[in-house]
Amino acid sequence: MPIVFHRVLVACVVSLSLACAGGDESVPAGGAQAEGDVVSAPASVRLYVFDCGTLVVADAGRFSLMPDEVSTLELSVPCYLVEHPAGRLLWDAGLSDELAEGSPHTQENGTVTTVTRTLAAQLEELGLTPSDVTYLALSHMHYDHAGNANLFAGSTWLVQRPEHEAAFGDAQGFFDRSLYADLESAETVILDGDHDVFGDGSVVIKSAPGHTPGHQVLFVDLSDPGPIVLSGDLYHFPENRLLKRVPTFNFDEAQTLESMDLVEDFLSETGARLWIEHDSADYARLEKSPQYYE
């Protein structure tokens, strides 16, 4: 018997057969949107990269890494807007815009959070408001990925069933319900696995649980730099991927390792590149909105 939610649609696992071009080590950007111009529907997929803050963690050990195994303790916090002829998808909602006031802030565990540009202002730069976003999909509900989720309660929320249950049940760890409470009454599609967002294989949510109960990653089939997968928190540091280390605070270590294997197999099959969202060095090389990739 499926669980019934207010204004909720249920989506089944989608079988996918994706034929994608190989990756490229370079990451050239596409054109730039003129400031204040409204983004019009593109002929193909576009990807905008937003600056949604930074984290500086105090202890690499929480990520199962030794201090001499990482080159930095800084983690980037990006958000992404996918433009498709059939609509817009916001992937991850970053640290809350409210943290811009008085930034930086130091948490009890020593992590320093900094927000210098609000997500709302970066959307406005493109001539957009949150109401222009068709779909919202968060890799998971931790505060640095769901910080501005309430802004998008008018969008259709795409979320894995276990994540939804954890978000409004007995969530543990870094879930802060106040950041996403408005989504409880939003138009919602409950996912039970992979989901083809626009129905043509160009933008696909892939289930990758373990970091949280319903963690997911996003495949985007771009022409240049080629197909990519946005990692969510499958990995935090590139060293987590290289050494296959699971953070101590993950929901399920065995499930995380299984998801790592599944995503790595998918990358090999498709030729897609993995963009580790929190990798500050890789993120620094990316062109930011209003530039875009397509």
FIFI-295177 format. One record per residue: residue number from 1; residue in three letters; x, y, z of N, C-alpha, C in turn. Coordinates in steps of 0.05 Angstrom, whole numbers, plus 5000, padded with zeros to 4 digits. Example, Ala and Ser with C-alpha at 12.3 -4.5 7.8 and 13.67 -1.06 7.14 Angstrom:
! residues 2
(atom 1, Ala, (5264, 4886, 5156), (5246, 4910, 5156), (5264, 4934, 5156));
(atom 2, Ser, (5257, 4955, 5142), (5273, 4979, 5143), (5258, 5001, 5157));
! end
This chain:
! residues 294
(atom 1, Met, (5017, 4976, 5000), (5000, 5000, 5000), (5018, 5025, 5000));
(atom 2, Pro, (5016, 5042, 4979), (5033, 5066, 4978), (5025, 5086, 4999));
(atom 3, Ile, (5044, 5100, 5010), (5039, 5121, 5029), (5027, 5145, 5014));
(atom 4, Val, (5006, 5157, 5025), (4993, 5179, 5011), (5001, 5205, 5026));
(atom 5, Phe, (5010, 5225, 5010), (5017, 5251, 5021), (4999, 5272, 5008));
(atom 6, His, (4997, 5295, 5021), (4982, 5318, 5011), (4995, 5327, 4985));
(atom 7, Arg, (4979, 5327, 4963), (4988, 5336, 4937), (5013, 5321, 4928));
(atom 8, Val, (5014, 5295, 4931), (5038, 5280, 4925), (5032, 5261, 4902));
(atom 9, Leu, (5050, 5259, 4883), (5049, 5240, 4861), (5069, 5219, 4867));
(atom 10, Val, (5065, 5194, 4858), (5083, 5173, 4862), (5096, 5165, 4836));
(atom 11, Ala, (5122, 5163, 4835), (5137, 5156, 4811), (5151, 5129, 4816));
(atom 12, Cys, (5150, 5112, 4797), (5163, 5086, 4798), (5192, 5089, 4788));
(atom 13, Val, (5207, 5068, 4792), (5234, 5067, 4781), (5233, 5068, 4751));
(atom 14, Val, (5250, 5085, 4739), (5251, 5087, 4710), (5275, 5072, 4700));
(atom 15, Ser, (5270, 5054, 4680), (5292, 5040, 4667), (5304, 5058, 4647));
(atom 16, Leu, (5330, 5060, 4647), (5344, 5079, 4630), (5364, 5066, 4612));
(atom 17, Ser, (5365, 5075, 4588), (5386, 5066, 4569), (5398, 5091, 4557));
(atom 18, Leu, (5422, 5099, 4567), (5433, 5125, 4560), (5458, 5121, 4542));
(atom 19, Ala, (5458, 5133, 4519), (5482, 5132, 4502), (5493, 5160, 4502));
(atom 20, Cys, (5516, 5163, 4515), (5527, 5190, 4519), (5555, 5192, 4507));
(atom 21, Ala, (5563, 5216, 4500), (5590, 5220, 4490), (5610, 5218, 4513));
(atom 22, Gly, (5636, 5214, 4507), (5656, 5212, 4528), (5662, 5238, 4540));
(atom 23, Gly, (5675, 5237, 4564), (5681, 5262, 4578), (5706, 5275, 4567));
(atom 24, Asp, (5711, 5299, 4577), (5733, 5316, 4569), (5745, 5328, 4593));
(atom 25, Glu, (5771, 5329, 4595), (5784, 5341, 4619), (5780, 5371, 4621));
(atom 26, Ser, (5776, 5384, 4597), (5772, 5413, 4598), (5743, 5418, 4604));
(atom 27, Val, (5737, 5442, 4615), (5710, 5449, 4621), (5704, 5477, 4611));
(atom 28, Pro, (5703, 5481, 4584), (5697, 5508, 4574), (5668, 5515, 4579));
(atom 29, Ala, (5662, 5540, 4582), (5635, 5549, 4587), (5621, 5556, 4562));
(atom 30, Gly, (5595, 5556, 4563), (5579, 5566, 4540), (5577, 5596, 4541));
(atom 31, Gly, (5555, 5607, 4531), (5552, 5636, 4530), (5546, 5647, 4558));
(atom 32, Ala, (5540, 5673, 4558), (5533, 5686, 4583), (5506, 5699, 4580));
(atom 33, Gln, (5490, 5698, 4601), (5464, 5712, 4601), (5469, 5741, 4608));
(atom 34, Ala, (5458, 5759, 4592), (5461, 5787, 4599), (5446, 5793, 4624));
(atom 35, Glu, (5458, 5808, 4642), (5446, 5814, 4668), (5419, 5827, 4665));
(atom 36, Gly, (5400, 5816, 4679), (5373, 5826, 4678), (5355, 5814, 4657));
(atom 37, Asp, (5367, 5800, 4637), (5351, 5787, 4617), (5339, 5762, 4628));
(atom 38, Val, (5314, 5757, 4621), (5301, 5732, 4630), (5312, 5709, 4613));
(atom 39, Val, (5319, 5687, 4627), (5328, 5663, 4613), (5305, 5652, 4596));
(atom 40, Ser, (5309, 5650, 4570), (5289, 5638, 4553), (5294, 5608, 4550));
(atom 41, Ala, (5274, 5593, 4542), (5278, 5564, 4539), (5299, 5559, 4518));
(atom 42, Pro, (5320, 5544, 4525), (5341, 5538, 4505), (5334, 5516, 4486));
(atom 43, Ala, (5348, 5514, 4464), (5343, 5492, 4445), (5355, 5466, 4456));
(atom 44, Ser, (5374, 5467, 4474), (5386, 5444, 4486), (5390, 5449, 4516));
(atom 45, Val, (5401, 5429, 4530), (5405, 5431, 4559), (5427, 5452, 4565));
(atom 46, Arg, (5422, 5468, 4585), (5442, 5487, 4596), (5445, 5481, 4626));
(atom 47, Leu, (5469, 5487, 4636), (5474, 5484, 4664), (5488, 5509, 4675));
(atom 48, Tyr, (5475, 5522, 4695), (5486, 5545, 4708), (5497, 5536, 4735));
(atom 49, Val, (5520, 5547, 4743), (5532, 5540, 4769), (5531, 5565, 4787));
(atom 50, Phe, (5519, 5562, 4810), (5516, 5583, 4829), (5535, 5579, 4853));
(atom 51, Asp, (5543, 5602, 4865), (5559, 5602, 4889), (5540, 5603, 4913));
(atom 52, Cys, (5537, 5580, 4927), (5518, 5579, 4950), (5533, 5576, 4976));
(atom 53, Gly, (5558, 5586, 4978), (5572, 5587, 5003), (5597, 5569, 5004));
(atom 54, Thr, (5610, 5569, 5027), (5633, 5552, 5032), (5631, 5541, 5061));
(atom 55, Leu, (5644, 5519, 5065), (5648, 5507, 5092), (5677, 5503, 5096));
(atom 56, Val, (5687, 5508, 5119), (5714, 5500, 5127), (5711, 5483, 5152));
(atom 57, Val, (5717, 5457, 5148), (5713, 5438, 5170), (5738, 5438, 5188));
(atom 58, Ala, (5733, 5430, 5213), (5755, 5431, 5233), (5770, 5405, 5235));
(atom 59, Asp, (5758, 5383, 5225), (5770, 5357, 5230), (5765, 5338, 5206));
(atom 60, Ala, (5787, 5332, 5192), (5785, 5313, 5169), (5777, 5285, 5178));
(atom 61, Gly, (5782, 5279, 5203), (5776, 5253, 5213), (5747, 5246, 5211));
(atom 62, Arg, (5729, 5265, 5212), (5700, 5260, 5209), (5694, 5249, 5182));
(atom 63, Phe, (5712, 5254, 5163), (5709, 5244, 5135), (5726, 5219, 5130));
(atom 64, Ser, (5736, 5207, 5152), (5753, 5183, 5151), (5779, 5188, 5136));
(atom 65, Leu, (5789, 5213, 5139), (5814, 5221, 5126), (5833, 5232, 5147));
(atom 66, Met, (5859, 5227, 5143), (5879, 5239, 5160), (5886, 5267, 5151));
(atom 67, Pro, (5895, 5284, 5169), (5902, 5312, 5161), (5922, 5313, 5138));
(atom 68, Asp, (5941, 5295, 5137), (5961, 5296, 5115), (5951, 5283, 5089));
(atom 69, Glu, (5926, 5273, 5089), (5914, 5262, 5065), (5897, 5281, 5049));
(atom 70, Val, (5892, 5305, 5060), (5877, 5325, 5046), (5893, 5350, 5042));
(atom 71, Ser, (5888, 5363, 5020), (5904, 5388, 5014), (5890, 5413, 5025));
(atom 72, Thr, (5865, 5410, 5032), (5850, 5433, 5043), (5827, 5422, 5060));
(atom 73, Leu, (5818, 5438, 5078), (5794, 5432, 5094), (5770, 5449, 5085));
(atom 74, Glu, (5773, 5463, 5063), (5752, 5480, 5053), (5734, 5464, 5033));
(atom 75, Leu, (5708, 5466, 5037), (5689, 5453, 5019), (5672, 5474, 5005));
(atom 76, Ser, (5670, 5472, 4979), (5652, 5490, 4964), (5624, 5481, 4968));
(atom 77, Val, (5605, 5499, 4966), (5576, 5493, 4968), (5562, 5505, 4944));
(atom 78, Pro, (5561, 5490, 4922), (5547, 5501, 4898), (5518, 5494, 4897));
(atom 79, Cys, (5503, 5508, 4880), (5476, 5501, 4871), (5477, 5502, 4841));
(atom 80, Tyr, (5458, 5488, 4828), (5458, 5486, 4799), (5430, 5491, 4788));
(atom 81, Leu, (5429, 5505, 4766), (5403, 5508, 4752), (5406, 5495, 4725));
(atom 82, Val, (5389, 5475, 4719), (5388, 5462, 4693), (5366, 5474, 4677));
(atom 83, Glu, (5373, 5484, 4654), (5353, 5495, 4635), (5348, 5474, 4613));
(atom 84, His, (5323, 5467, 4609), (5315, 5447, 4589), (5292, 5459, 4573));
(atom 85, Pro, (5289, 5452, 4548), (5266, 5463, 4532), (5239, 5459, 4546));
(atom 86, Ala, (5237, 5439, 4563), (5212, 5432, 4576), (5210, 5443, 4605));
(atom 87, Gly, (5230, 5458, 4614), (5228, 5469, 4641), (5255, 5473, 4655));
(atom 88, Arg, (5254, 5481, 4680), (5278, 5486, 4695), (5279, 5468, 4720));
(atom 89, Leu, (5303, 5459, 4727), (5308, 5443, 4751), (5329, 5456, 4767));
(atom 90, Leu, (5323, 5462, 4793), (5344, 5470, 4811), (5354, 5446, 4826));
(atom 91, Trp, (5381, 5441, 4825), (5393, 5419, 4839), (5409, 5430, 4862));
(atom 92, Asp, (5401, 5423, 4886), (5412, 5432, 4911), (5407, 5462, 4916));
(atom 93, Ala, (5402, 5468, 4941), (5394, 5495, 4949), (5413, 5508, 4968));
(atom 94, Gly, (5437, 5496, 4971), (5459, 5510, 4985), (5455, 5516, 5014));
(atom 95, Leu, (5472, 5533, 5024), (5469, 5544, 5051), (5448, 5566, 5050));
(atom 96, Ser, (5434, 5570, 5072), (5413, 5589, 5073), (5423, 5618, 5067));
(atom 97, Asp, (5408, 5632, 5051), (5414, 5660, 5044), (5416, 5677, 5070));
(atom 98, Glu, (5401, 5669, 5091), (5401, 5684, 5116), (5429, 5685, 5129));
(atom 99, Leu, (5446, 5666, 5122), (5473, 5665, 5133), (5491, 5687, 5122));
(atom 100, Ala, (5482, 5700, 5101), (5498, 5722, 5089), (5502, 5744, 5109));
(atom 101, Glu, (5481, 5749, 5126), (5483, 5769, 5146), (5501, 5760, 5169));
(atom 102, Gly, (5522, 5775, 5175), (5541, 5768, 5196), (5560, 5746, 5189));
(atom 103, Ser, (5561, 5738, 5164), (5579, 5717, 5155), (5609, 5725, 5158));
(atom 104, Pro, (5627, 5707, 5166), (5623, 5678, 5170), (5613, 5672, 5198));
(atom 105, His, (5603, 5647, 5200), (5592, 5637, 5225), (5607, 5611, 5233));
(atom 106, Thr, (5612, 5608, 5259), (5626, 5584, 5269), (5606, 5566, 5284));
(atom 107, Gln, (5604, 5541, 5275), (5586, 5522, 5289), (5599, 5510, 5313));
(atom 108, Glu, (5584, 5496, 5329), (5594, 5484, 5354), (5616, 5464, 5348));
(atom 109, Asn, (5614, 5450, 5325), (5634, 5430, 5319), (5659, 5442, 5305));
(atom 110, Gly, (5660, 5469, 5304), (5683, 5483, 5292), (5682, 5489, 5263));
(atom 111, Thr, (5661, 5479, 5249), (5658, 5484, 5221), (5651, 5514, 5217));
(atom 112, Val, (5664, 5527, 5198), (5659, 5555, 5192), (5643, 5557, 5166));
(atom 113, Thr, (5619, 5569, 5167), (5602, 5573, 5143), (5604, 5602, 5134));
(atom 114, Thr, (5606, 5605, 5108), (5607, 5632, 5096), (5589, 5633, 5072));
(atom 115, Val, (5572, 5654, 5071), (5555, 5659, 5048), (5560, 5688, 5040));
(atom 116, Thr, (5570, 5692, 5016), (5576, 5720, 5007), (5556, 5729, 4985));
(atom 117, Arg, (5544, 5710, 4971), (5524, 5716, 4950), (5499, 5700, 4955));
(atom 118, Thr, (5476, 5712, 4956), (5452, 5697, 4960), (5443, 5683, 4934));
(atom 119, Leu, (5430, 5660, 4938), (5419, 5646, 4914), (5397, 5663, 4901));
(atom 120, Ala, (5381, 5676, 4917), (5360, 5693, 4906), (5371, 5715, 4888));
(atom 121, Ala, (5394, 5727, 4896), (5406, 5748, 4880), (5417, 5737, 4854));
(atom 122, Gln, (5428, 5713, 4855), (5439, 5701, 4831), (5418, 5693, 4811));
(atom 123, Leu, (5395, 5684, 4821), (5372, 5679, 4803), (5362, 5706, 4791));
(atom 124, Glu, (5361, 5726, 4808), (5352, 5752, 4798), (5370, 5763, 4776));
(atom 125, Glu, (5396, 5757, 4778), (5415, 5765, 4758), (5408, 5753, 4730));
(atom 126, Leu, (5395, 5730, 4731), (5386, 5718, 4706), (5357, 5726, 4698));
(atom 127, Gly, (5346, 5745, 4714), (5319, 5753, 4709), (5298, 5733, 4718));
(atom 128, Leu, (5306, 5716, 4738), (5288, 5695, 4748), (5281, 5700, 4777));
(atom 129, Thr, (5259, 5688, 4785), (5252, 5685, 4813), (5248, 5656, 4819));
(atom 130, Pro, (5246, 5648, 4845), (5241, 5619, 4851), (5216, 5608, 4837));
(atom 131, Ser, (5196, 5625, 4832), (5172, 5616, 4820), (5176, 5607, 4791));
(atom 132, Asp, (5199, 5614, 4779), (5205, 5607, 4751), (5217, 5579, 4750));
(atom 133, Val, (5223, 5567, 4773), (5236, 5540, 4773), (5214, 5519, 4773));
(atom 134, Thr, (5215, 5501, 4753), (5194, 5481, 4750), (5197, 5459, 4771));
(atom 135, Tyr, (5222, 5449, 4774), (5228, 5426, 4792), (5250, 5433, 4812));
(atom 136, Leu, (5247, 5423, 4836), (5268, 5424, 4856), (5276, 5396, 4863));
(atom 137, Ala, (5302, 5391, 4862), (5313, 5365, 4870), (5338, 5370, 4887));
(atom 138, Leu, (5337, 5359, 4911), (5360, 5362, 4929), (5374, 5335, 4930));
(atom 139, Ser, (5401, 5336, 4930), (5415, 5310, 4932), (5408, 5297, 4958));
(atom 140, His, (5404, 5313, 4979), (5395, 5303, 5005), (5387, 5327, 5022));
(atom 141, Met, (5378, 5322, 5047), (5365, 5344, 5062), (5384, 5357, 5082));
(atom 142, His, (5410, 5352, 5082), (5428, 5366, 5100), (5427, 5396, 5096));
(atom 143, Tyr, (5434, 5411, 5117), (5430, 5440, 5117), (5445, 5455, 5095));
(atom 144, Asp, (5468, 5443, 5085), (5483, 5457, 5065), (5474, 5450, 5037));
(atom 145, His, (5453, 5434, 5034), (5441, 5427, 5009), (5412, 5435, 5007));
(atom 146, Ala, (5400, 5440, 5031), (5371, 5447, 5032), (5367, 5475, 5044));
(atom 147, Gly, (5387, 5491, 5046), (5386, 5516, 5060), (5365, 5536, 5050));
(atom 148, Asn, (5360, 5535, 5024), (5340, 5554, 5012), (5316, 5539, 5001));
(atom 149, Ala, (5311, 5515, 5010), (5290, 5498, 4999), (5263, 5511, 5001));
(atom 150, Asn, (5257, 5526, 5023), (5231, 5538, 5027), (5224, 5558, 5005));
(atom 151, Leu, (5244, 5569, 4992), (5239, 5588, 4970), (5225, 5575, 4947));
(atom 152, Phe, (5228, 5549, 4945), (5218, 5534, 4921), (5194, 5516, 4927));
(atom 153, Ala, (5179, 5524, 4947), (5155, 5509, 4954), (5134, 5510, 4931));
(atom 154, Gly, (5137, 5528, 4913), (5119, 5530, 4890), (5127, 5512, 4867));
(atom 155, Ser, (5151, 5500, 4869), (5161, 5482, 4848), (5152, 5454, 4855));
(atom 156, Thr, (5155, 5435, 4836), (5150, 5407, 4841), (5175, 5395, 4852));
(atom 157, Trp, (5172, 5383, 4875), (5195, 5372, 4890), (5199, 5342, 4882));
(atom 158, Leu, (5223, 5335, 4873), (5230, 5308, 4866), (5247, 5296, 4887));
(atom 159, Val, (5237, 5276, 4902), (5252, 5266, 4926), (5248, 5236, 4929));
(atom 160, Gln, (5269, 5222, 4937), (5267, 5194, 4942), (5250, 5188, 4966));
(atom 161, Arg, (5235, 5166, 4965), (5216, 5160, 4987), (5230, 5159, 5014));
(atom 162, Pro, (5253, 5145, 5017), (5266, 5144, 5043), (5275, 5171, 5054));
(atom 163, Glu, (5283, 5189, 5035), (5291, 5216, 5044), (5267, 5232, 5054));
(atom 164, His, (5245, 5229, 5039), (5220, 5243, 5047), (5211, 5234, 5075));
(atom 165, Glu, (5212, 5207, 5079), (5204, 5196, 5105), (5222, 5205, 5127));
(atom 166, Ala, (5248, 5207, 5121), (5267, 5216, 5142), (5264, 5246, 5147));
(atom 167, Ala, (5259, 5262, 5126), (5257, 5291, 5129), (5233, 5299, 5147));
(atom 168, Phe, (5211, 5284, 5146), (5188, 5291, 5162), (5182, 5270, 5183));
(atom 169, Gly, (5201, 5253, 5188), (5199, 5234, 5210), (5220, 5239, 5231));
(atom 170, Asp, (5234, 5219, 5239), (5253, 5221, 5260), (5281, 5225, 5248));
(atom 171, Ala, (5285, 5247, 5234), (5310, 5252, 5220), (5333, 5257, 5241));
(atom 172, Gln, (5356, 5246, 5235), (5379, 5249, 5252), (5401, 5266, 5238));
(atom 173, Gly, (5421, 5274, 5253), (5444, 5287, 5241), (5438, 5316, 5233));
(atom 174, Phe, (5444, 5322, 5208), (5444, 5350, 5199), (5418, 5358, 5184));
(atom 175, Phe, (5396, 5345, 5191), (5370, 5353, 5181), (5359, 5376, 5198));
(atom 176, Asp, (5352, 5398, 5186), (5340, 5421, 5199), (5314, 5427, 5186));
(atom 177, Arg, (5292, 5417, 5198), (5266, 5418, 5185), (5257, 5447, 5179));
(atom 178, Ser, (5266, 5466, 5194), (5258, 5494, 5189), (5267, 5503, 5162));
(atom 179, Leu, (5288, 5491, 5151), (5298, 5500, 5125), (5281, 5490, 5101));
(atom 180, Tyr, (5266, 5469, 5106), (5250, 5457, 5084), (5221, 5451, 5092));
(atom 181, Ala, (5212, 5462, 5114), (5185, 5456, 5124), (5163, 5462, 5104));
(atom 182, Asp, (5167, 5483, 5087), (5146, 5490, 5068), (5143, 5469, 5046));
(atom 183, Leu, (5162, 5452, 5043), (5160, 5431, 5022), (5140, 5410, 5029));
(atom 184, Glu, (5132, 5408, 5055), (5114, 5387, 5063), (5087, 5390, 5048));
(atom 185, Ser, (5079, 5414, 5041), (5054, 5418, 5026), (5059, 5424, 4997));
(atom 186, Ala, (5084, 5422, 4987), (5090, 5427, 4959), (5081, 5404, 4941));
(atom 187, Glu, (5076, 5410, 4916), (5072, 5389, 4896), (5097, 5371, 4896));
(atom 188, Thr, (5093, 5345, 4901), (5116, 5328, 4906), (5114, 5302, 4890));
(atom 189, Val, (5136, 5294, 4878), (5138, 5268, 4865), (5156, 5250, 4881));
(atom 190, Ile, (5145, 5230, 4893), (5160, 5211, 4909), (5173, 5191, 4891));
(atom 191, Leu, (5200, 5189, 4892), (5215, 5171, 4875), (5222, 5145, 4889));
(atom 192, Asp, (5221, 5124, 4874), (5230, 5097, 4885), (5253, 5087, 4868));
(atom 193, Gly, (5272, 5105, 4862), (5296, 5098, 4846), (5302, 5119, 4826));
(atom 194, Asp, (5313, 5112, 4804), (5322, 5131, 4783), (5298, 5145, 4770));
(atom 195, His, (5302, 5169, 4761), (5280, 5185, 4750), (5290, 5202, 4727));
(atom 196, Asp, (5278, 5199, 4703), (5284, 5215, 4680), (5267, 5241, 4681));
(atom 197, Val, (5279, 5263, 4688), (5264, 5287, 4695), (5247, 5297, 4672));
(atom 198, Phe, (5259, 5299, 4648), (5245, 5311, 4625), (5236, 5290, 4605));
(atom 199, Gly, (5242, 5264, 4610), (5232, 5243, 4593), (5248, 5237, 4569));
(atom 200, Asp, (5272, 5250, 4566), (5288, 5245, 4542), (5316, 5235, 4548));
(atom 201, Gly, (5322, 5228, 4573), (5348, 5218, 4580), (5370, 5239, 4584));
(atom 202, Ser, (5363, 5265, 4582), (5384, 5285, 4583), (5389, 5294, 4612));
(atom 203, Val, (5370, 5291, 4630), (5373, 5299, 4658), (5360, 5277, 4675));
(atom 204, Val, (5377, 5262, 4689), (5367, 5238, 4703), (5377, 5238, 4732));
(atom 205, Ile, (5358, 5236, 4750), (5364, 5232, 4778), (5370, 5203, 4783));
(atom 206, Lys, (5392, 5197, 4796), (5399, 5169, 4802), (5401, 5165, 4832));
(atom 207, Ser, (5387, 5145, 4841), (5387, 5139, 4870), (5415, 5129, 4878));
(atom 208, Ala, (5425, 5140, 4900), (5451, 5133, 4911), (5451, 5136, 4941));
(atom 209, Pro, (5435, 5119, 4955), (5432, 5122, 4984), (5457, 5114, 5000));
(atom 210, Gly, (5457, 5122, 5025), (5479, 5115, 5043), (5488, 5139, 5059));
(atom 211, His, (5494, 5161, 5045), (5501, 5185, 5060), (5477, 5194, 5077));
(atom 212, Thr, (5454, 5194, 5065), (5428, 5196, 5079), (5410, 5174, 5068));
(atom 213, Pro, (5387, 5169, 5080), (5370, 5147, 5071), (5362, 5148, 5042));
(atom 214, Gly, (5358, 5172, 5031), (5349, 5175, 5003), (5367, 5193, 4987));
(atom 215, His, (5393, 5192, 4992), (5412, 5208, 4977), (5410, 5202, 4947));
(atom 216, Gln, (5415, 5222, 4930), (5414, 5218, 4901), (5434, 5236, 4887));
(atom 217, Val, (5441, 5228, 4863), (5460, 5244, 4846), (5445, 5251, 4820));
(atom 218, Leu, (5458, 5269, 4804), (5444, 5279, 4780), (5462, 5276, 4756));
(atom 219, Phe, (5452, 5263, 4735), (5465, 5261, 4709), (5454, 5283, 4691));
(atom 220, Val, (5472, 5297, 4678), (5465, 5318, 4658), (5481, 5313, 4633));
(atom 221, Asp, (5467, 5309, 4611), (5480, 5304, 4585), (5486, 5330, 4571));
(atom 222, Leu, (5509, 5341, 4575), (5518, 5366, 4562), (5534, 5359, 4537));
(atom 223, Ser, (5534, 5378, 4518), (5551, 5375, 4494), (5580, 5382, 4500));
(atom 224, Asp, (5584, 5403, 4515), (5611, 5412, 4522), (5610, 5423, 4550));
(atom 225, Pro, (5622, 5409, 4569), (5644, 5390, 4568), (5638, 5361, 4564));
(atom 226, Gly, (5614, 5354, 4558), (5605, 5326, 4556), (5588, 5319, 4580));
(atom 227, Pro, (5578, 5295, 4580), (5560, 5287, 4602), (5574, 5288, 4629));
(atom 228, Ile, (5559, 5296, 4650), (5570, 5298, 4677), (5551, 5285, 4697));
(atom 229, Val, (5561, 5279, 4720), (5545, 5271, 4743), (5552, 5289, 4766));
(atom 230, Leu, (5532, 5303, 4777), (5535, 5319, 4801), (5532, 5301, 4825));
(atom 231, Ser, (5553, 5302, 4843), (5557, 5280, 4862), (5540, 5282, 4887));
(atom 232, Gly, (5527, 5305, 4892), (5516, 5308, 4919), (5538, 5304, 4939));
(atom 233, Asp, (5532, 5288, 4960), (5553, 5281, 4980), (5561, 5252, 4978));
(atom 234, Leu, (5560, 5241, 4954), (5571, 5214, 4950), (5600, 5214, 4959));
(atom 235, Tyr, (5614, 5236, 4952), (5641, 5242, 4961), (5642, 5271, 4970));
(atom 236, His, (5658, 5277, 4990), (5663, 5305, 4998), (5689, 5316, 4987));
(atom 237, Phe, (5710, 5301, 4993), (5737, 5308, 4983), (5744, 5289, 4961));
(atom 238, Pro, (5761, 5297, 4941), (5770, 5278, 4921), (5784, 5254, 4933));
(atom 239, Glu, (5796, 5258, 4957), (5810, 5236, 4970), (5790, 5215, 4981));
(atom 240, Asn, (5765, 5223, 4986), (5745, 5203, 4994), (5740, 5184, 4971));
(atom 241, Arg, (5741, 5195, 4946), (5737, 5178, 4923), (5762, 5161, 4917));
(atom 242, Leu, (5785, 5173, 4919), (5810, 5159, 4913), (5815, 5137, 4932));
(atom 243, Leu, (5810, 5141, 4958), (5815, 5122, 4979), (5790, 5106, 4987));
(atom 244, Lys, (5768, 5113, 4975), (5742, 5100, 4981), (5736, 5100, 5011));
(atom 245, Arg, (5737, 5123, 5022), (5732, 5127, 5051), (5704, 5139, 5055));
(atom 246, Val, (5690, 5128, 5075), (5663, 5137, 5081), (5663, 5154, 5106));
(atom 247, Pro, (5651, 5178, 5106), (5650, 5194, 5130), (5638, 5179, 5153));
(atom 248, Thr, (5646, 5186, 5177), (5637, 5172, 5201), (5607, 5179, 5207));
(atom 249, Phe, (5597, 5201, 5196), (5570, 5209, 5202), (5550, 5200, 5181));
(atom 250, Asn, (5558, 5184, 5161), (5539, 5175, 5141), (5518, 5157, 5153));
(atom 251, Phe, (5495, 5156, 5141), (5472, 5141, 5151), (5478, 5111, 5151));
(atom 252, Asp, (5491, 5101, 5129), (5495, 5072, 5126), (5521, 5069, 5109));
(atom 253, Glu, (5542, 5059, 5122), (5568, 5056, 5109), (5566, 5036, 5086));
(atom 254, Ala, (5555, 5012, 5091), (5553, 4992, 5070), (5537, 5001, 5046));
(atom 255, Gln, (5516, 5015, 5051), (5499, 5026, 5030), (5514, 5047, 5014));
(atom 256, Thr, (5530, 5063, 5028), (5547, 5084, 5015), (5566, 5071, 4996));
(atom 257, Leu, (5580, 5050, 5005), (5600, 5036, 4988), (5587, 5024, 4964));
(atom 258, Glu, (5563, 5013, 4967), (5549, 5002, 4945), (5541, 5023, 4924));
(atom 259, Ser, (5532, 5047, 4934), (5525, 5069, 4917), (5550, 5079, 4902));
(atom 260, Met, (5573, 5081, 4916), (5597, 5089, 4903), (5603, 5071, 4879));
(atom 261, Asp, (5601, 5044, 4883), (5606, 5025, 4862), (5587, 5029, 4839));
(atom 262, Leu, (5561, 5032, 4845), (5541, 5035, 4824), (5546, 5061, 4807));
(atom 263, Val, (5552, 5083, 4821), (5557, 5108, 4806), (5583, 5106, 4790));
(atom 264, Glu, (5604, 5094, 4801), (5629, 5090, 4786), (5624, 5073, 4761));
(atom 265, Asp, (5608, 5052, 4763), (5601, 5036, 4740), (5585, 5052, 4719));
(atom 266, Phe, (5567, 5069, 4729), (5552, 5086, 4711), (5570, 5105, 4696));
(atom 267, Leu, (5590, 5117, 4710), (5609, 5135, 4697), (5624, 5120, 4675));
(atom 268, Ser, (5633, 5096, 4681), (5647, 5080, 4661), (5630, 5074, 4637));
(atom 269, Glu, (5605, 5067, 4642), (5587, 5059, 4620), (5580, 5083, 4602));
(atom 270, Thr, (5577, 5106, 4613), (5568, 5129, 4598), (5590, 5148, 4589));
(atom 271, Gly, (5614, 5145, 4601), (5636, 5164, 4595), (5632, 5191, 4608));
(atom 272, Ala, (5613, 5192, 4627), (5608, 5218, 4641), (5630, 5224, 4661));
(atom 273, Arg, (5635, 5249, 4667), (5653, 5258, 4687), (5638, 5264, 4713));
(atom 274, Leu, (5651, 5259, 4735), (5640, 5265, 4761), (5649, 5292, 4771));
(atom 275, Trp, (5630, 5309, 4777), (5636, 5335, 4790), (5630, 5331, 4820));
(atom 276, Ile, (5651, 5330, 4836), (5648, 5328, 4865), (5640, 5356, 4875));
(atom 277, Glu, (5616, 5359, 4884), (5605, 5385, 4890), (5621, 5401, 4911));
(atom 278, His, (5631, 5387, 4931), (5646, 5400, 4952), (5676, 5403, 4947));
(atom 279, Asp, (5685, 5394, 4924), (5714, 5396, 4917), (5720, 5425, 4909));
(atom 280, Ser, (5731, 5440, 4928), (5735, 5469, 4924), (5754, 5475, 4901));
(atom 281, Ala, (5774, 5458, 4896), (5793, 5463, 4874), (5780, 5459, 4847));
(atom 282, Asp, (5764, 5438, 4844), (5750, 5433, 4819), (5729, 5455, 4815));
(atom 283, Tyr, (5714, 5462, 4836), (5694, 5482, 4835), (5705, 5509, 4826));
(atom 284, Ala, (5729, 5516, 4836), (5742, 5541, 4829), (5747, 5544, 4799));
(atom 285, Arg, (5751, 5521, 4785), (5757, 5522, 4757), (5731, 5525, 4740));
(atom 286, Leu, (5708, 5522, 4752), (5683, 5523, 4736), (5675, 5552, 4732));
(atom 287, Glu, (5663, 5557, 4708), (5651, 5583, 4703), (5625, 5585, 4719));
(atom 288, Lys, (5620, 5608, 4731), (5597, 5612, 4747), (5576, 5628, 4732));
(atom 289, Ser, (5551, 5625, 4740), (5529, 5641, 4729), (5536, 5671, 4730));
(atom 290, Pro, (5530, 5686, 4709), (5512, 5681, 4686), (5525, 5665, 4663));
(atom 291, Gln, (5550, 5657, 4665), (5560, 5638, 4645), (5545, 5612, 4648));
(atom 292, Tyr, (5546, 5595, 4628), (5533, 5569, 4630), (5547, 5549, 4612));
(atom 293, Tyr, (5541, 5524, 4618), (5551, 5501, 4602), (5527, 5490, 4586));
(atom 294, Glu, (5532, 5479, 4562), (5510, 5468, 4547), (5520, 5445, 4529));
! end
